[in-house]
Amino acid sequence: MEVKIGVQNVGRELVIESAQTPDQVAELVEKAIAGEGGLLTLVDEKGRRVVVPAAKLAYVEIAAQEVRRVGFGAI
């Protein structure tokens, strides 16, 4: 699943491919904004951690999970 994070005063967004579910990511964002720790920490598919201060978040876009289809007949 793809997560895009906009950071205040930064021209580019962070794009992360995460194995977490959209609900898990949304919960982590809500906790970070609510002040529990003050940091948004996400882990990508390769195990790397991305840490962003919650006070600097501009937006977080959580893409829907895509089902990967296999085969020639899949549309």
Secondary structure as GFF3:
##gff-version 3
##sequence-region A 1 75
A	DSSP	beta_strand	2	7	.	.	.	ID=ss1
A	DSSP	beta_strand	14	17	.	.	.	ID=ss2
A	DSSP	alpha_helix	22	34	.	.	.	ID=ss3
A	DSSP	beta_strand	39	43	.	.	.	ID=ss4
A	DSSP	beta_strand	49	53	.	.	.	ID=ss5
A	DSSP	three_ten_helix	54	56	.	.	.	ID=ss6
A	DSSP	beta_strand	57	62	.	.	.	ID=ss7
###
